[in-house]
């Protein structure tokens, strides 16, 4: 509704996007959690 609120939300979005794009190596963590979930899932081996 207000310009100040809109600019604050936009700034937060840009900051979070920059953090996600620049954080170091998210792939190993994602693959590790995926393989752990598949190993713990009893239906994964069917």
N, C-alpha and C positions, 0 to 999 in steps of 0.2 A: 504493500500500500504506500509506503513512503520511500523516497529516494535513498535515504540513509540506510534503511533496512535492506533494500535491494542491493546496494553497493556492498554492505556487510556480508550478505549471503554470497554474492559473486566473489568477493575476496576470499571467503572461507572455501568456496568451491575450487578456486584457482590454487590456493595453498594446499588443499588436500590432494588435488590432481598432481601438483608438482611433487609432493611427498611420495605418492604412489609410483610415479614415473622415475624418481631418482633414488628410491631406496635400494640397497644392494641385494641382488640375487634373490628374488622371491621364489624362483622355480624349485630349488631343492626342498624348501619347506613345504610347498604345495604337493610335490610328488611324494614326499615322505608321509604326509598326512593321508594322502590318497591310498598309498600302498598299505599303510597301517589299518585304514578303515576296511580295505578289501580283505586283509588277512584276518581281521577280527570278525568279519561278517560270515556267518556259517553258510549263507547261500551263495557266496562268491565262488566257491569251488565246484558248483554244480554245472 
